[in-house]
């Protein structure tokens, strides 16, 4: 890790990309971040990625909003078509990237409750839109050369993006409560641990295949909400039923009702240690007074 590397992040202008690029820059690496403009053509994309030491592929439309017909198509296009174009671009490279890290998500797994978690050994795919999206996404990622390390993200917790800022206004007003009954399992990861996992993989070139990037301690939606309310010193009482979620998000409500108990077995077996393995410590860190 002492040598400075040339790193390219595609789809890196969002929440996760900002944190990754800032950390890698502080670690002394050269980092170039590109958004949609890099995907004008395979030739343009090739000019951006050829010759780098590490390519990080994060491109993908946000699942956490109302799923119109157009947005559902964008969920697929922003993952599948971008990877297909990247595959073509890499074939044009005289000097392709030495390594590739690709994003995926734990929605690929079948639903599971907190007492029956799954890990990377689970080869089943969820029988829903999230499962099919994840499966198609990873097929497109695996076609890349060199073969990427695939990181399946849980719900990423941070203050400047992701799910937490959307929850905070209601909870700060004392209007927090269980979502759709609150029994569904919630697999999460502190943004600092996610970034740490990328740096860990960068320092361990022997890592390959799929890694779950989630805390080793998933919790129910109810428990997460109770800890969040307690951290903010607010009550936890107002339930948000599933029918209201469907009014707000349509088919996209399944992002909030999907029960995913996922463990980072391969990451821990590789020697990675979490800075925030418990949700209480993670939320206290994020929400402590400045």
N, C-alpha and C positions, 0 to 999 in steps of 0.2 A: 504493500500500500504506500510505500515511500515514494515510488515513481509517479510522476504526473501522467495521467492518462487523458486521451482525447475521447470525450464522451458526447454522444448525441442523444437527445431525448425527443422522441416524436410524440405529439399530443401532450407536451409538457407545460402548457400554459395554465393548466388548472391547478386545483388544490394540491394534489399529490405531487405533480410535476414541480411546482414552486418549492415545496419543501425539499424534494430530492435535489434539485439543481442548487439550491442554497447550501445544502450540506456538502455536496460534492465540490462546490467551489471553495468552501471553507477548508476542505481537505486538500486543496492544492491542485485539483484537476481542472482541465480545460473543458468547459461545458457549453454546448450549443443546443438551444431549445427551439423547436419548430412546431407550429400548429398546422392548420389546414392548408396553408400556402405551400407546404412542402409536397402536397399530394396532387399537384397539377398534372403530372405525368410521371411515368417511370423514369424518364431521363432526368427530370428536375429532382426527383426523390433520390436518384442514384448519386447526383452531385452532392447531396446533403449528407449521405451516410457512408459513402465509400471511403475507406482508409481510416475510419475511427477504430479505437480500441474496444469500445463498448457501445452498443446501441440499446437504448431502453425504449420499448414500444408501449405507450400508454393510451393510444388513440381509442376513443369510444365515447359515444353520446351518453349523457347522464340518465341512469335508469330511474332516478328518484323524482319523477314528475309525472303529470297526467299522460297516459299512453293514448294518444290519438292514433289513427291509422298511419299518419305521416311520421309520427315519432317512433312507432314500432318499426317502421321501415328504416328509420335513421339508426335505431339500435343495432340492426343487422349491418347496414351499409357501412357504418362508422367503424365496425370491427372486422367484418369479412372482406369488404372491398379494399379497405386500407391495407390489410395484411396481404391480399392478393397482389396489390400494386407494389408493396414492399418486396414481395417475392420476385417480381419481375425486375425491380430496381436492383436487387442484390445480384441477380444473374448478369447484370451489366457491369458489375464491379470487377476491376482487375485485382483490387485489394479489398475484399469484403471485411466487415467488422470481425474482430477476433472472437467476440462473445456477444450474445443477444439475451436481454432480459425482457420477457413479455408479460403483460398484465392479463389476469383472468379474474374470476370471482367465484366465491363459494356457492353461489346460486346454482352451479352445475350439479351439486349433490342432491339426492332425494331428501325430502324433509325428514328431520330427526328431532327428538326431544332432548332436553339437557341431561337426562339419565342414560341416553343411548347415543353418545356422540360418534361421529365418523371421522376418519382421517384419510390420508392419501391412498391407503390401501383399498378404499371403496371405489370400485370401478363402475357402479351404477350411475345413471344419469337421471336427474329429476324428471318426473312425468308432467312437466308444465313448461311455460314459456321460458322461464329463467333457466331451466335445465337445458332446453334445446338451444337457447342462445349461447350458453356457456360451452356446450359441446361443439357447435358450429365454429365458435370463436377459436377454440383450442385446435380444431382440425386445421384451420387457416394458419394459426401460429406455428404448428408443428411442421408445416410445409417450408418454413424458412430454413435457410442455410447460412451460417451454422445453426444447428439445432438450439433453440432457445431454452433457457431456464424459465419455467412458467410459474408465476406467483399468483395464487388464488387469494384475493383480498377478502377479508371480512368487512364489517361496517367500520370505516375509518373515522376515528374521533379526533377532532381538532376544532379550533375556534374560528378559523378563517375559511372553512369550506366543509363539505360533507354534510352528514345528517345532524350533527349536534347544534349548529346555529339555528336550524329550522325548529328544533325542539325548545330552545331556550326561552323565547318570548312567552309561550303559554306557561311553562314551568315557573318563570320569574313572577308571573301574575298569580301564582297559586292555583293554576288550572290544569296541572299535570295529573295524569292518571293512566291506567292500563289501556293498551291499544288492542282492540279486538279480543278482549278477555285477558290478555297479558300472559297467556301460558306458552306462547311460542318462544323458542330459544333464540337468543341474540348473541351471535358470535362477532366480536368486536376487536379492534386493534388501535392502540394509541398511535398517532401519526409519527411520533418519535421512534417507536418500536418498528414501524413499517420502514422508515428510512434506515434505521439500524440494520434491519434484515437485508436491505439492498447492499449496504456497505459490507456486511458480513459475507454475503455471496461474492462480492467483488474480491474480497481477500481470500476466498476459498475456491479457486478455479476448478476443483474436483467436483463441485456441486453440479448436478444435472437433473433434468426431469421436473416434476411438479412439487411445489412446496406451498402448504397453506400458511398464509400470513394472517394469523388470528391469535388472540390471547389464548393461553392454555386453560382459561377459566371462563367458558361461556356462561351466560346467566339468562334467566327468563326475562321477557319484556317487562313484567311486573317488577322483578327485582332491580333491573336497570333503572326503571322509572323511580322506584323508591329511593335508590341511592342518589340519583340525580336531584330529586326533591330535597332529600336530607342535606346534600352538599350545599344547596342553595338556601337552606333553612326555610323551605316552603312546604305546604301540605301536598299530599298525594291522594287525590280522591275522585277526580272527574273522569269517568271512562269515556273512551272514544270507540264507539261500536264499529263493526266492520261495514255496515251499510253506509255510514257517513264517509268512511275511507273510500268506498267505491264511488260515491258522489263526487268526491274531490279528485281522485286519481284514476277512476275507471279501472281498467284491467291492471294498471300499474299499482293498484292497492296491494297486490300480492307481494310486492317488495317489503311491505310492512307486516304482512300476515304470515309470510313464509317462515317456517321454523327450521333453523339451521344450527345444529350443535356440532361444531367442527373443531378439531384439535390440530395443532401444528407439529405433529409427531416427527416428521422428517427434519424440520428446522431444529428442533430440540436435540434430536439424535446427532445432528451435525455439530453440536456444541454451542448453538445460539442461546443466549440468556436474555430474558425479557426484563426491561427496565420497569415496566408497568404491567405485571401479570394479573393484578386484581383491579376490578372496575372502580372500587372506591378510591384507590390511590391514583388511578388515571384521571378520574373526574376532579379530585382534589388538586392535582397538578394543573389541569387545564383551567379550573375555575377559581383558583386562589386569587386573592386581591393582588393587584400589581404593586 
